[in-house]
Amino acid sequence: MADARLPTHPPPPARPVPPRRRRPRPGADPGPVGLPRLGAGGVGNAAAGQLQLDTYGELLQTAWLYATGGHRLDADIARRLAETADFVCTTWHQPDAGIWEVRSRPEHFTQFKMMCWIALDRALDLAKRQLIPDRHAARWQRHRHAIATFVETRCFSPRLNSYVRSAESDDLDASLLLGLLHGYRAPDDSRMHGTVAAIQRTLQDGPYVNRYLGPDGLPGGEGAFLACSFWLTEALARCGHLDQAAHLMQQLLALANDVGLYSEEIDPDTGAFLGNLPQGLSHLALISAACAIEQATR
């Protein structure tokens, strides 16, 4: 980490191209006989130039967990974390492409605003503990408050009793669950409870959870996103719905392949895996959900 350099602009995303976005190269081998003829992977990623703001919340959250776990942040890393918080203050108000790298016009996606709030909240706590420079803490506090005001007034639907996908929208998005899992609001928060319930009503079908249902600027359909199912499992456990969480976990465990692995997506009609296999995000979400269930049983 000591050699890391903070960007002056968002770094290229490291997320894979979703399966329906892949375009075969001319003359590409469609694949070995006996495997689904899915075609070759695409070259490059059109999301490379997108603004994606959740990365900074993930970074500050990770540093906060590391430091509050009793580990030391050296002076250079501490300075760079403070600079990251400064960067968030200058960029959080911009529309972006969202966690799912949509190709439609940029919007004020709620999950990204929540992660910007988390970035500043964790920076403020680290500064309070004198673990990172605090000379801009007052600025961080002002922007943290401004982000919360934006989310609570423009990204929550009283009619749905839920946070929504983006500002002034009526759509839902499974990534809203990350606001609960990362600590934007406490598990007993009424708005978070309402959001979990709304996602169950709208995006869940048995063990399958859709990322969203609205347009994204891309043709075609997609399968259910397995990480979203595990996010919902964890959210239910954290909200005290342990029986629901355990039941959903059992359903999801039954979907693993013969060696216990999961793909990126799954076809709800056939059970066929889609996209990357194995998919790290699916397995990380599984582990986190299992830990939440175990903690809830104590």
N, C-alpha and C positions, 0 to 999 in steps of 0.2 A: 504493500500500500504506500510505502514511503516514496516511490517513484511515480505515483499517480499524478496526473495533471488534470485539473478541472477544465471542462470545456467552456468556451465563451458562447457556445450555442449547443442545442441538444445533441447528444451523440447518436450515431446511427442505431436503430433498434436491433436487438439481437433475437427477436421473436421469429419463429419459422413462418413461411408462407402457408396460410391455411390451405387445406386440401383442395377446395373448390377453386382456389385462385391459381393453381398451377397450370401452366400452359406448355404443351409438348413442343420441343424443338423440332424443326423440319428434319425429317429423316431419322428421328430418334427411335431407338429400339423400344417397343412398347412393353417389354419385360419378359421374363422367362415363362415358358409354357407351364400351365398349372396354377399360376398366380393371377389375380384379377388384373385385367389389362387397364391399369389406371393411367398409363402414359408416364412420360418422364417429368421430372421436376422442372420448374421454371428457372430461368437464369436471372439472378438479381432479385431485388425486392422493391416494389414501388413505394413501400413505406419508408425507405431510407431517408427521405428528405422531410418526413413529417415531424411536427412538434409533438412530443410525448412527455408529459410533465410528471407522471407518476414515479419515474425513476428516482427523482430526488427525495420523495417521501420514503421510498424503499431504502435508499442510502442512509438517510438520517435515522430511520427506524433501526436499521441494522447497527449503526454506530452506537446508538443509544442503548440497545440491548447488550452490546459488547461491553460498553463502559460501565453501565449499571450492574453488570455481572461481575465486576471487580477487576476488569482488565484496564490497562493503561492506554490512553491515546497519546502518541508522541506529539510534539509541538507542531510539526509540519502538517500532520493529519488534522489536528485540531483547527489549525488555521484554514485549511481547505474546506473543512466542514462548515465553518463560519461563512466562508465565501459562497458555499452552496446555498446556505440560507439567504444570503444577500441576492443571489441569482433568482431564487424563487420569488422574492419580493418584486422583482422587475418583470417577471413573466407570468405569474399565476393568472392574471386578468385576461390573458389571450385565449381565444378559442383554439382547440387542438383536434387531433384525430382520434383520441380516445385509446383505451387499452387494446381495442380490437382492430386498430389500424384501418378504420373505415376509409373508403375512397370517395364518399360523399363530402359535401362541404364541411369544413371544420365547425365544431360546435363547442359550447361550454359544457363539456361532459362532467357530470357530477362526481364520479369516482376520482377523476384527476384533481378536481378542486379539493376533495377530501384529503387526497395524498399530499397536496401542497400545504394544507392545514397541518397535517401530521409532521411534515418536514419542519415547519416553523415551531410547532409545539415541542418537538424533540430537541431542536436547537436551543430553545429557551430553557428547557430543563438542564441540558448539558452546560449551558452558560451559568445557570444558577448554581450548579455544582462545581463551577470553576474548572470545567473540563475542556471548554473551548472559549476563545475570546468573546467577551460580552459587550464590546463597544457599540455594536449595532442592535443590542437586545431590544431597545425601545422601538426601533423600526420593525423588528420581527414581530413584536407584540401587536403593533398597529395593524400590520398586514394579516396576522393570524385572525384578529377580530374581524377585519374586512372580509376575509374568506368565509368565516363562519356566517356572517351576515348574508353574504351572497348565497351560500348553500341553503340556509334556513328560510330565506325569503323567496328565492327564485328556483330552487331545485327540490322543493317539497310540494306535494299535491295534497291539500286537505281532503279533496274528494276521494282520492285513492288511499289516504292515510299512509303515504309512502313517499320516500325519496324517488325521484324520477331519473331517467337516463341522462337528460341534459336540461339546461335551464329552460323554463317555460314549456317543457314537454309533458306529454301524458304517457309516454312509453316507459317501460321498465327495462332493467338491465341487470343481469346476474352479478356484474362487477360491483354493484352497490353493496353486496355482502362484504366486500373487502373493507368498507368503512367501519363495519362492526369488528371484523377480524383484526384490523390493524389499530383499532382504538380511537377512531374519530369520535365515536360516542360509546358510552358504556353499554354492556349487554342488557341492562335493565331499562334503557332509554325507550320511551314509548314510541318514538318515531322509528327507531330501529326495529322494534317488535312489529310495527305495522309494515315496514318494508319487507321483513322476512315473510310475513303472512301474504303480502301482495305478490311476491315472487313465487311462493308456493301456488297461489291461485292461477297465476298468469303464465309462468314459464316452466313449471314442473309438470311432468307426466310420468307418474311412477318414479323409478329411479333416475329418469332422464330430465335434465334441465337445459333449456335453451339459453344461449348467451343473451339474445334479444330477439324481438320479432319485427322491428322496424326496418326500413330500408337502410342500406349501407353503401350504395353506389356500385355494387357488384352484382353480376348476374348469377342465377342458379341458387340452389338451396344448400343446406349443410346438415350434418348430424348434430346430435346433442353433444355439448362440450363437457367432457368428463370432469375436468377440474371444477366446473360450476356445481356439479352434483356434490362433490366433496366439500366445497365452500358452504353449500347449504347445510350439509351434515354438521359441519363445525359450528355454523351459526345457530342451529337448533340446540346443540349441546350447550353453547355458551348462554343462550337465552333461557335455559332451564327445561327445555323440552327433550329430556333425555330419552324417553321411550321412542319418540319420533326419530331422533338422531340415530339411535341404535338400530331401529328397523331399516332406515334408509342405508346405513352402513352395511348391514347384512345383504341387502339387495345389490349394492354396488360390488361387494366382495364376490358375489356370484357371477359378475360380469367379466372378471379377469380371465385371461387366457390360460392355457394349460401350465404355464410356468409363472403365473401370478402377475403378469404384466398388463399394462393398460396403454391404449393409444391416446391420441389427441381427442378424437371424437368417436362416436358410436352411432350406427344407424338404428334408431328405435324400432324399426319394422323388422329388421333381420338380425340385429345383434352384431353385425359385422363392424370391425374396427375400421376407422377412417383416419387418414392423416398420418402423422409421425408415430412410429412404434419402435421402441417405447417412447413415451412422452414424459419428460422430467416434471413438467408442471403438474400433470395428473398425479404422479407419485408423491410429490411434495405436498400436494393438497390432501392426499390420502393420509399421509403421516401426521399432518397437522390436525386433521379431523379426528384421527384415532387418539392422539394425545388429549384433545379437548374432551372427548368422551371419557377417557380414563380419569382425567382430572375432575370431571363432573360427578364421578361415582365415588369419590373419596368422602 
